[in-house]
C-alpha cells in the first residue's frame, strides 16, 4: 500500500487552441498510429490544476512541529505544498462512495483527480504490500464499483503499480489472468471517461521489449498510456529513456513518471525499501519538456513507509522522520545511522 496528485495552470486561450488541435488530429489520416500528441495530454493534463490536499499527513506534521521544531516544519512544508495522487484499494470499505467523494472534493477545488487503483489479486507477490482482491471475480466487481464512482467525471487513473513488472512470481495461468484483469479494467474505466495509465514498473526492472509485450497483452492500445517509477528512486532521465523505448513498441503511447523520491538521480536500482540518503525529486508538473511525457507526478507520498524494512513501519504508514530526510533533513541526525 502506498499513497498520492499535482499542479499546472495555463490560460484559457492556449487550452482552447490545444483542444482545437486535438479535434484536428483526431480526424487526420493515421492519427491512431502516429500519436505525437496523445488524447490524454490534450484533454486531461493540459491546462489542469493538480490537487494539493490541505489535510495531508505532511501538512499535519508541519503544523504539529511549527512551534517546537520550526526548521523541521519548514522542511515538511516542502512536501505538504505538493499535489499527491490518491490511492484506492481493499482498505476502502465502499470503493464507489470513496471515489465519488474524492472526485467531488478535488473537482470542487477546481483540480484534476489523479487516482491509483491498487487491488489486483496476489498483489506484491506476498511481500510488504501484499493483499488485493480475493480472486478475479472480486476484482472485476471492485473495479466496476470504482468506475461507477467516477460518474463520467474527468479523472486520471494509474492502474495497478507493479502488477505487470512483478508478475514473474505467478504461474503462467495466473499471469494470463492478471493481464486479462488489467485489460478488463482499462475498458471499464475508459467507458466512464477516465484517462488510464497502466503501470509499467521502472527502468531497471523489465526489458523494454518484454514490458511492451506485457502492456500490449494488457490492453495498452485502449489505454491513454503507461506509468513509470512508482515508489522507486531512479532518476527522471533514466525513466524517460526507458519509457521512450517502450513507447516505440506500443504505438507511441505517452507516459507519466513518479518523481516523488528520485532527487538523487540514481541510474541503477539499489535498495528500494526505505533507503536513507534519498531526496524528493522534481515537483509535479504537466510541462515536462518532452512530448511523450504527459506529467511528472508525486504518486508515492514522500514519508509513507515502503514496509517493515530499514526500521520502517508497515507499508503505507506515515513515517515523519523519514519524510524529513527526503525533504532535505540530515539523515544521520534523523535516524542515527547512515
N, C-alpha and C positions, 0 to 999 in steps of 0.2 A: 504494500500500500504506500502511496505517496501522495502528494497533492499539488494545485496551480491556477495567469492570463495576461494583458499588455496595453500599448498606448501609442497612438499616432494620429495626428489631426491634419487634414488637408482642407482647403477651401472648397466651397460648393462647385465653383466653375470647373476646376480640374477634375473633380469627381464626375460631373456631368459629361465632360469630354471623354473620360475613360469609359463611361457607360456607353457612350455613342460608339467608341472604338470597339467595345465588346460586341455590340449589335452588328457592326460591320464585319468583324472577324467571324462571327457565328455563321454568316451567310457566305463567306468566302470559300472557294473551292479548296478542298484538302484541309480545312480547319481542324477536323477531328484528328488528323495525323500530325499537323505542324502546330504544336501548342506553344508558340513563342510567348503568348500571354494567356495564362490559364483563366478559366471562368472564375475560379475561386479568388485569384489575385485581383481581378477587376471588380467582382461583385461583392466579395466578402471583406478581404483585408484592406483594399484600397480605400482610404478615407476613414477607416474605422478608428474609434477610440476604444482602447482596451482597459478593462476594469481593474481598478485598484481597490481592494477590499479594506474599508475603513475599520474593520474589526478583525484583521488578520492576527495570527499569533505573533508576528514580528511587531506589529503596531502595539498590541497589548504589552509585549515585553518592553518595548521602548518607553511606554508610558509608566510602567512599573519602576523602571530604573531612572526616570527623569530627575528625581531629586537626589537619590543616593549614589547613582553611578552616571552622572551626566555625559561623560565622554563615551561610555559604552552605549548609552541611549542614543547618542548621535550616530554611532556606527549602525545600530539596529534600525534607525530611521532610513538608512540606505536601502535596506531590504523592504521595509514597510512601504516605501514610496513607489514600489514597482508592482505592476499587474501580474497576477499569477493565474494559472489555469485552475479549473475546478474539477477535482477528481470525484468520480462516481463509481461505486462498487457494491458488493454484497452487504456492506455496512449500512447502506441506505435502506431503511425498512420499507419505504414506499418510494421506489425509484421514480415513478411517473410524477408524483406530487413534488418530490425534491427537485427534479429537473425543471418542472414548471415554475416552482417558487424561485429558483435561482435565475431563470431567464427573466422573470418579471422584475426581480431586484436589479439585475445587471442592465437590462434594457431601460429600466426606469432611471438609470444613471447615464443614459444615452451612450451606452457602451456595447461592445460586441461580446457575447458569451463565448468562451472557449472551454469546452469540457474535455475530460479524459474518461473514456469508457474502459473500465478495468475489472472485468469479472469473468474472463474466459475460463472454462473448466481446466483444472490442472495448472492453474497459474503459478508461474515462477518455479516450476518443477519441484515443488515442495520445499523450496528454500525460505529465506527470510520473509518474503511477501507471498507465501503460499496461501491458497484459497481459491476463490472463483465459484461459479455456479455449479450446482450438483448435477452435471450432465448436460448433454446437448439440448434436450427439450427445455430444461430450466433456463438455459442461456437464451434460447430463442424467445421464451416468454419475457425474460428480463429486458432484452434489447428492444422488444416491441413496446414494452411499458416505458422504457427510456424515450423511444422515438415519439410515443404519444404525448409525453411531457413536453416535447419541443413545440407541439402545436402549430407547426408550419411557420414558426418564427425564426428569424435569422440566427444562426449559431454555427460554430465550428466544433467538430468532434474529432479528437485524436483517438484512434481506435486501437486498443489493446497493446500497450507498451510491452515489448519483449516477446510477444506471443509468436511471431514468425521467426525471429532471430534465435529464440531459445527453445525451439520445438524438437531439437535433436534427442531430448530425453524421452520423447514419446515413441510408441510403436508406429510403424507405417500406417496402420489403420487409424490411430488416433491423430496422427499428423494430418491425414486427409480430412478427418472430421473437423480439425481445427481450421484448416483453410476454408472448408465449406461454411463453417460458422461465421468466419470473418466476412466471406463473400455475401452471405445472407444479411449480415449486419450492415454492410455497405448499402445494399439495396433498400433495406428497411429505413435506414437513416436518410438516405437520399430522397426517398419517397416523401419524407416530411420536410424537405428543403434544406437539410444541413449540408455544410461543406465538410467532407470526410477525408481525413488523412490517416492512412494505415501505417502503423509503426513499423519501422524497418531496422531497428537496433541501432548500432553505431558503426563508425568507420573501421573498426578493428575487430569486428565480430564475425561477419559472414562475407565471403567473397561477393563482389558486386553482381557477377553473373548469377550466382545461386540465389542471392537475395531478390534479384529481378524475377527469377523463376518463381520464387515463393509469392512475391507480390502479384504476378500475373495469375497464378492459380487462385489467389485470394480476392480477385476482382478489382485490381488497381485500375483497369480500364474504365470502370464505372465510378471510381472514387475521384476526388479532386487532387490527390497527391499522397505523399508519404511523410513521415516524421523521423527525425534522427536525434541521437544523443540524449534521449530522455534518461535523467538520473545519472548521466555519465559526465566525465571530466575532459574528454578530448576537445582540442581546440576547434574553433569555428572553421578555420581554413581547411583543416583535415576533413571535416564533415562535408564542407562544400565540395571538395574534390571527389569524395566518395559518392555523395549524392548525385553529382553530375554524371558519374559513370553509371550509376543505377538508372538515372533518368533516361539515358540513351537507350536503355534496354526495355523501358516500359512506356514507350510512346511519347517521350518528352515531358512526362509528368513533373510538376513542381514539388517542392518540399519545404518543410519548416524545420528549424533546428532549436533544440533546447540549449540555451546559453547560460542557464542559471548558475552553473558552478564550474565553468570552464575558463576562468580568468587567467589560469597559468598556461593556457595554450599547449596542453600536453599533446604529443604526437604519437605516443604509444600507450596502449592500455595497461594500466597498473592496478593498484589496489582500488577497487570500486566501492568498497563498503566502509563508509565513514572515515576516509583518509584525512590526515591532517595536512596542513600546508596548502590547501586549495583556497581559491578566492572566487567570488561571484564573477560572472562573465559580462559580456556586453548587455546593456539594458534592452528590454523588449522594444522592438520596433518593426514596422511593416515596410520601412525604407531600408532595404538590405544592400542595395547597390548591385544586386545580381538578379537578372530576370528570371532565373529558375527558383530563387529562394523567396518564398512568399512572406516569411516573417522569421525573426529571431524572437523566441518566446522563453519565458521562465515557466517551464512546465513542472519540473520538480521544484518544490518550495525550498529555498535555502534554509537550513535549520531543522528540516524534518529528517529523522534518522533513516538510514538505509537498512537498519536491522540491528540485532543484538551482537554487534561486532565492533571492535575498536572502542569498547566502553560505552557504546550507544544503547538507548532504549529500543523497544520494539519498533519495527519498520513503520514509518509514518508518524511516529510520536515526535513532538516538539522537543528540541534539544538546544536550549538557549546559548550555552557556551560554544557549541559547535557553530551555530549561526553567527556568533560574534567573530569567530575566527574567519569564516567565509567573508564577512563584511570588512575585514581588514584588521582585526584584533591580533595580538601576539599569541601564536599557537602555544608556545612553551609556557607562557604565563597562564593561559586559559586552562590547559589540560594537564600541565605539569609533566609533559613529555613531548618528544619531537615526533 
